[in-house]
Amino acid sequence: MKRSELRKIIVGPMATVATPLDAEYKVDYGKMHDLTNWWIDNGLKTGNSVIKIAAAMGEGPQLRDTEWPHLLRTAVQAANGRVPIMCGIHYKDTIRAIEDIKIASDLGAVAVQLSAPIHNGPTEDDNLRFYEDVSKAIDIGILIYNTHAMAGGAISVDGFKKMVDFENVVAIKWSPPPADRPIPGKYEEIFELKDTFNIIDNCFGPVRCFKLGGHGYINHTVDIYPQHDIKLLDLLRKEKYEEAEHLWDSIEGPIGVFSAKVGGRSGGQARVKKGMMEVMGNSCGVSRPPSEPLLESEIDELREILRGFGWPVVN
């Protein structure tokens, strides 16, 4: 699929879905099949979202190399072309990244979220060579995860400008590096490239992103209650920014406060997401150790938060 075609579908709220695990921490592929159908039945489709498998909030780095391909295949088969399926490929060297992306392509992924090979301690030039070599070797799209929070993961706006001819680089998951980082940058600068790459906000600021001509945003909610983010996307596309900002803040604010509080007891990017799934009646287990599951009291608190949103929680 050409970049122009991929740019039409790598849009909207990215559904970074949790990986279902059973009581023995084994991947529950049947649950993933059922959940994929549930997400689609509740409104996720081509043109308004992307289902992202095995990314960070999907606990991709914790999955075995024997697990993530089966998880991806399960979602692709369940989706049956009704919604784009993307796969997370994180922190791998050029050779292994290419090998894994070819597996993802063969299994039906339309694109991958690809992080820089941070464990190689790359310079920006190393990262440019990495993305160029990968782009030349594969036949699906790349969403670049600008992981500036990790040493060697940041790419400057000038660096992205050098990627305009990397044909399979389709989108940028964007948050600017802080001013004290070796490669600083301002949020607005990346939008110079909005006509070449889709800009996907990773600063929990979808309104700002869309005002500047962006195309999508990272969130905690579209796979929990799709109707919320479908409504938000409609407001953004209609340029009803004040209403969209109010809706976003009314949901993300309380979830953010809760996440910060429970994160002090145990880490794990999927803990709150899995708690919300349980509260909404789509339990997909807990995270693998050393992450601790939410306490019953925390689940009760989360249930009341979501009930306060007017969402159809399970009693």
Secondary structure, DSSP 8 states (H G I E B T S, - for coil): --HHHHTTTS-EEEEE----B-TTS-B-HHHHHHHHHHHHHTT--TTT-EEEESSTTTTGGGS-TTTHHHHHHHHHHHHTTSS-EEEEE-S--HHHHHHHHHHHHHTT-SEEEEE--GGG---HHHHHHHHHHHHHH-SSEEEEE--TTSTT----HHHHHTTTT-TTEEEEEE----TTSSS---GGGGGGGTTTSEEEE-SS-HHHHHHTT--EEE-SSTTT-HHHHHHHHHHHHTT-HHHHHHHHHHHHHHHHHHHHHHHTT---TTHHHHHHHHHTT-------TTS----HHHHHHHHHHHHHTT-----
